[in-house]
Amino acid sequence: MPEAPAGMDGAEWEARLELAATYRLVELYGWTSIVYNHITLRVPGTDEFLINPFGLRYDEITASNLVRVTLDGEKVSDSPWPINQAGYMIHSTLHRARPDLHCIIHTHEPISQSLCAVDAPCVPLTQEGCQFYERVGYHDFEGIVLDGSEGPRIVQAMGREFHTLVLRHHGLITGGSTCTWAFVRHLAFIRNTEVQLAAMATGRMVPIPVDVMINCRQQFEGGSAQAGAAQRHPEWPALIRRLNALDPSWKT
């Protein structure tokens, strides 16, 4: 990886690289809405976070052009780009309330949005989907989040135990202690939702027993699901290699 720019703390640069990679992966998986939606990552050891410069596509985002902001919305980075107001409102609210969720991903891709539009909760139907048993909150649509009045209800919906939030008629939020955790949860939720919607359409959906879901969730949360792997999320280095092969400019 390239060295940190002159005058920048190494921890912030590592965070920038991690977040830029996540933006490019969201682009790779087709979860983008041109310049909208947002992924944020707390700058280590601070109450500030990095967010996308509003107006750039995700494939244009790099480590150096991410914008650093405070929880109160003050831009710390010397950037010519604005930040999305709705994105700031949602993410600052969750970063303030849940300091354990260092990375927060929010997308409007159509698979999870379809679940957001039906009268059904997330039903774990896949091995990876068991991660979401009793880990998903729900928040009703109130319009575009442009002021802080909706914040307390978003926080209440996320609770203290959830890492995933279904915004009815809106989109999906996943969080994690790292970008890796947030991304793999986002991927697992979307895939489980695709299976759930297809199974619901048949009218013959077969639920997983509760005790099995709890056991499988504990395997993911405790790390035993990656038994034999050299690291907790072996897919992450593989994804980084894919990004580097496609376009390594995210590291600039």
WOCORCOR-V607622 format. One record per pair of residues at least 24 apart in sequence whose C-alpha atoms are under 10 Angstrom apart, sorted by the first residue. I is the first residue (numbers start at 1). J is the second residue. D is the distance in whole Angstrom. If there is no record, write none. Layout:
I/J/D, I/J/D
This chain:
1/251/7, 1/252/10, 2/251/7, 2/252/8, 3/251/10, 3/252/10, 4/63/10, 4/64/10, 4/252/10, 5/64/9, 5/252/10, 9/44/10, 11/43/8, 11/44/6, 11/45/9, 12/42/9, 12/43/6, 12/44/7, 12/45/9, 12/46/10, 12/49/10, 12/50/9, 12/63/10, 12/68/10, 13/43/9, 13/63/7, 13/64/8, 13/251/10, 14/43/9, 14/44/9, 14/63/9, 15/41/7, 15/42/8, 15/43/6, 15/44/8, 15/49/10, 15/50/8, 15/63/8, 15/178/9, 15/179/9, 16/40/10, 16/41/8, 16/42/10, 16/43/8, 16/49/10, 16/50/7, 16/51/10, 16/62/8, 16/63/5, 16/64/7, 16/65/9, 16/66/7, 16/67/9, 16/68/10, 16/250/10, 16/251/9, 16/252/10, 17/62/8, 17/63/5, 17/64/8, 17/66/10, 17/250/8, 17/251/6, 17/252/8, 18/63/8, 18/178/9, 18/179/7, 18/180/8, 18/240/10, 18/250/10, 18/251/9, 19/50/8, 19/51/9, 19/52/9, 19/61/9, 19/62/9, 19/63/7, 19/66/9, 19/103/8, 19/178/9, 19/179/7, 19/180/9, 19/250/10, 20/50/10, 20/51/10, 20/52/9, 20/58/9, 20/59/9, 20/60/9, 20/61/6, 20/62/5, 20/63/5, 20/64/9, 20/65/9, 20/66/8, 20/179/10, 20/249/10, 20/250/6, 20/251/7, 20/252/9, 21/58/10, 21/59/10, 21/61/9, 21/62/8, 21/63/8, 21/179/9, 21/180/10, 21/239/9, 21/240/7, 21/243/8, 21/244/10, 21/248/10, 21/249/10, 21/250/6, 21/251/8, 22/58/9, 22/61/10, 22/103/10, 22/105/9, 22/179/7, 22/180/8, 22/182/9, 22/183/7, 22/239/10, 22/240/9, 22/243/10, 22/250/10, 23/52/9, 23/57/9, 23/58/6, 23/59/7, 23/60/9, 23/61/7, 23/62/9, 23/63/10, 23/105/9, 23/179/10, 23/183/10, 23/250/9, 24/57/10, 24/58/6, 24/59/6, 24/60/8, 24/61/7, 24/62/9, 24/240/10, 24/243/7, 24/247/9, 24/249/10, 24/250/7, 25/58/9, 25/59/9, 25/183/9, 25/239/8, 25/240/9, 25/242/9, 25/243/7, 26/58/8, 26/59/9, 26/105/9, 26/107/9, 26/183/8, 26/186/10, 26/187/9, 27/57/9, 27/58/6, 27/59/6, 27/60/10, 28/58/9, 28/59/8, 28/239/10, 28/242/10, 28/243/9, 28/246/10, 29/109/10, 29/187/9, 30/109/8, 31/58/10, 31/106/10, 31/107/6, 31/108/7, 31/109/5, 31/110/8, 31/111/9, 31/187/10, 31/190/10, 32/57/8, 32/58/7, 32/59/10, 32/106/10, 32/107/7, 32/108/7, 32/109/7, 33/57/9, 33/58/9, 33/107/8, 33/108/7, 33/109/7, 34/58/8, 34/59/10, 35/59/10, 35/60/10, 35/84/10, 36/84/8, 36/86/10, 36/87/9, 36/106/10, 36/107/8, 36/108/9, 37/84/8, 37/86/9, 37/87/7, 37/105/8, 37/106/6, 37/107/5, 37/108/7, 37/109/10, 37/171/9, 38/83/10, 38/84/8, 38/86/9, 38/87/6, 38/88/9, 38/90/9, 38/91/8, 38/104/8, 38/105/6, 38/106/6, 38/107/7, 38/108/10, 38/173/10, 39/87/9, 39/91/8, 39/103/7, 39/104/6, 39/105/4, 39/106/6, 39/107/8, 39/173/9, 39/174/10, 39/175/10, 39/179/9, 39/182/10, 39/183/10, 40/66/10, 40/67/10, 40/68/10, 40/87/9, 40/88/9, 40/91/7, 40/92/9, 40/95/9, 40/102/8, 40/103/6, 40/104/5, 40/105/7, 40/106/9, 40/175/10, 40/179/9, 41/68/9, 41/91/9, 41/95/9, 41/101/9, 41/102/6, 41/103/4, 41/104/7, 41/105/9, 41/175/10, 41/176/10, 41/177/9, 41/178/8, 41/179/7, 42/68/9, 42/69/10, 42/70/10, 42/71/10, 42/92/10, 42/95/8, 42/99/9, 42/100/10, 42/101/9, 42/102/5, 42/103/7, 42/104/9, 42/177/10, 42/178/9, 43/68/8, 43/69/10, 43/70/10, 43/102/8, 43/103/10, 44/102/9, 46/70/9, 46/71/10, 47/71/6, 47/72/10, 47/92/10, 47/95/8, 47/96/8, 47/99/9, 48/72/9, 48/73/9, 48/74/9, 48/75/10, 48/76/9, 48/92/9, 48/95/9, 48/96/10, 49/73/10, 49/75/10, 49/76/10, 49/88/10, 49/91/9, 49/92/8, 49/95/8, 49/102/9, 49/103/9, 50/75/10, 50/76/10, 50/77/9, 50/103/9, 51/83/7, 51/84/9, 51/87/8, 51/88/8, 51/91/9, 52/81/9, 52/82/9, 52/83/7, 52/84/8, 52/87/9, 53/79/8, 53/80/9, 53/81/5, 53/82/6, 53/83/6, 53/84/8, 54/80/10, 54/81/6, 54/82/5, 54/83/5, 54/84/6, 54/85/9, 54/87/9, 55/81/7, 55/82/8, 55/83/9, 55/84/9, 56/81/9, 58/250/10, 59/247/9, 59/249/9, 59/250/8, 60/249/9, 60/250/8, 61/249/9, 61/250/6, 61/251/9, 61/252/9, 62/248/10, 62/249/7, 62/250/4, 62/251/6, 62/252/6, 63/249/9, 63/250/6, 63/251/6, 63/252/6, 64/250/9, 64/251/8, 64/252/6, 65/250/10, 65/252/9, 71/95/8, 71/96/7, 72/96/10, 84/146/9, 85/144/10, 85/145/8, 85/146/6, 85/147/8, 86/144/7, 86/145/5, 86/146/5, 86/147/8, 86/148/10, 87/144/10, 87/145/8, 87/146/9, 88/145/9, 88/146/9, 88/147/10, 88/148/10, 89/145/7, 89/146/7, 89/147/7, 89/148/6, 89/149/10, 89/150/9, 89/151/8, 90/145/7, 90/146/9, 90/147/9, 90/148/9, 90/150/9, 90/151/7, 90/154/8, 90/155/9, 90/173/10, 91/151/10, 91/173/10, 92/148/10, 92/151/9, 93/148/8, 93/150/9, 93/151/6, 93/152/8, 93/154/8, 93/155/7, 94/151/8, 94/152/10, 94/154/8, 94/155/6, 94/158/8, 94/175/9, 95/155/10, 95/175/10, 96/155/9, 97/151/10, 97/152/9, 97/154/10, 97/155/7, 97/156/10, 97/158/9, 97/159/9, 97/160/9, 98/155/8, 98/158/9, 98/159/9, 98/160/8, 98/161/10, 98/163/10, 98/175/9, 99/177/9, 100/160/10, 100/163/10, 100/175/9, 100/176/7, 100/177/6, 100/178/9, 101/163/8, 101/174/9, 101/175/5, 101/176/5, 101/177/5, 101/178/8, 101/179/10, 101/181/10, 101/182/9, 102/175/7, 102/176/6, 102/177/5, 102/178/6, 102/179/8, 102/181/10, 102/182/9, 103/174/8, 103/175/6, 103/176/5, 103/177/6, 103/178/6, 103/179/5, 103/180/9, 103/181/8, 103/182/6, 103/183/9, 104/163/9, 104/164/9, 104/173/7, 104/174/6, 104/175/4, 104/176/7, 104/177/9, 104/178/9, 104/179/8, 104/181/10, 104/182/7, 104/183/9, 104/186/10, 105/164/10, 105/172/8, 105/173/5, 105/174/5, 105/175/6, 105/176/9, 105/179/8, 105/182/7, 105/183/7, 105/185/10, 105/186/8, 106/164/10, 106/165/9, 106/167/10, 106/170/10, 106/171/7, 106/172/6, 106/173/4, 106/174/7, 106/175/9, 106/182/10, 106/186/9, 107/170/9, 107/171/6, 107/172/6, 107/173/7, 107/174/9, 107/186/9, 108/167/10, 108/169/10, 108/170/7, 108/171/5, 108/172/7, 108/173/9, 109/170/10, 109/171/7, 109/172/8, 109/190/9, 110/171/8, 110/172/10, 110/190/9, 110/194/10, 111/171/9, 111/172/10, 111/189/10, 111/190/6, 111/191/8, 111/192/10, 111/193/7, 111/194/6, 111/195/10, 111/197/9, 112/166/8, 112/167/10, 112/168/10, 112/169/10, 112/170/9, 112/171/7, 112/172/6, 112/173/10, 112/186/10, 112/189/8, 112/190/6, 112/191/9, 112/192/9, 112/193/6, 112/194/8, 112/197/10, 113/166/9, 113/167/8, 113/168/8, 113/169/7, 113/170/6, 113/171/5, 113/172/7, 113/190/10, 113/193/10, 114/168/9, 114/169/8, 114/170/9, 114/171/9, 114/193/9, 114/194/9, 114/197/8, 115/166/8, 115/167/10, 115/168/8, 115/169/9, 115/170/10, 115/171/9, 115/172/9, 115/190/10, 115/193/7, 115/194/9, 115/196/9, 115/197/8, 116/140/9, 116/141/10, 116/166/6, 116/167/6, 116/168/4, 116/169/5, 116/170/7, 116/171/7, 116/172/8, 117/166/10, 117/167/9, 117/168/6, 117/169/5, 117/170/8, 117/171/9, 118/168/8, 118/169/9, 118/197/10, 119/168/9, 120/197/10, 120/200/10, 121/166/9, 121/193/10, 122/166/9, 122/189/9, 122/192/8, 122/193/7, 122/196/8, 122/197/10, 123/192/8, 123/193/8, 123/195/10, 123/196/7, 123/197/10, 123/205/10, 123/207/8, 123/208/9, 124/189/9, 124/192/7, 124/193/8, 124/195/9, 124/196/8, 124/207/8, 124/208/7, 124/209/10, 124/210/10, 124/213/8, 125/191/10, 125/192/6, 125/193/9, 125/194/10, 125/195/7, 125/196/6, 125/199/9, 125/205/9, 125/206/8, 125/207/7, 125/208/6, 125/213/9, 126/188/9, 126/189/10, 126/191/8, 126/192/6, 126/193/9, 126/195/8, 126/196/9, 126/207/10, 126/208/8, 126/213/9, 127/188/9, 127/192/9, 127/208/9, 127/212/10, 127/213/8, 127/216/7, 127/217/9, 127/220/10, 128/184/10, 128/185/9, 128/187/9, 128/188/6, 128/189/8, 128/191/9, 128/192/7, 128/213/10, 128/216/8, 128/217/8, 128/220/8, 128/225/10, 129/185/9, 129/187/10, 129/188/6, 129/189/6, 129/190/9, 129/191/8, 129/192/5, 129/193/8, 129/195/10, 129/196/10, 129/213/9, 129/216/9, 129/217/8, 130/188/9, 130/189/10, 130/192/9, 130/208/9, 130/210/10, 130/212/8, 130/213/5, 130/214/7, 130/215/9, 130/216/6, 130/217/5, 130/218/9, 130/219/10, 130/220/9, 131/163/10, 131/185/8, 131/188/8, 131/189/9, 131/213/8, 131/214/8, 131/215/10, 131/216/7, 131/217/5, 131/218/8, 131/219/9, 131/220/7, 131/221/8, 132/162/9, 132/163/8, 132/164/8, 132/185/9, 132/188/9, 132/189/8, 132/192/9, 132/213/9, 132/214/10, 132/217/7, 133/162/10, 133/210/9, 133/213/7, 133/214/7, 133/216/9, 133/217/7, 134/161/8, 134/162/7, 134/163/10, 134/164/10, 134/213/10, 134/214/9, 134/217/10, 135/159/9, 135/160/10, 135/161/6, 135/162/4, 135/163/6, 135/164/6, 135/165/9, 135/217/10, 136/161/9, 136/162/5, 136/163/7, 136/164/5, 136/165/6, 136/166/7, 136/173/10, 136/174/9, 137/161/9, 137/162/6, 137/163/8, 137/164/6, 137/165/5, 137/166/6, 137/167/9, 137/173/10, 138/164/9, 138/165/6, 138/166/5, 138/167/6, 138/168/7, 138/172/10, 139/165/7, 139/166/6, 139/167/5, 139/168/6, 139/169/9, 139/170/9, 140/166/9, 140/167/6, 140/168/5, 140/169/8, 140/170/9, 141/167/7, 141/168/5, 141/169/6, 141/170/7, 141/171/10, 142/167/10, 142/168/9, 142/169/9, 142/170/9, 143/169/9, 143/170/9, 144/170/9, 164/189/9, 179/236/10, 180/232/10, 180/233/7, 180/235/9, 180/236/7, 180/237/10, 181/232/10, 181/233/8, 181/236/10, 183/236/9, 184/233/9, 184/235/9, 184/236/9
